[in-house]
Amino acid sequence: MIKNKEEIIRENTDKISQIVKNYVEELDTLSETRSFTIDAIEKMWECLDNDTKVIYREIGQEIISQIDEREIIKSKKANIN
């Protein structure tokens, strides 16, 4: 069982939401300039991808640190016996 599951979901949903909001706002601002090119859009996509990968990696690490090892140990012991 994962401890603090709801908190992990809430915190990371907020982080991802903020990243997406920033991306859309930056893209909107860029769209009103002469710098609005496919190249610029691709760079922004790359940044969005990198930023979300960081969050996903953090989620994975947080979940692993919050797993209740007792259940895993019980399961392992049951399989050994």
Secondary structure by P-SEA (a helix, b strand, c coil): cccaaaaaaaaaaaaaaaaaaaaaaaaaaaaacccccaaaaaaaaaaaaaaaaaaaaaaaaaaaaaccaaaaaaaaaaaac
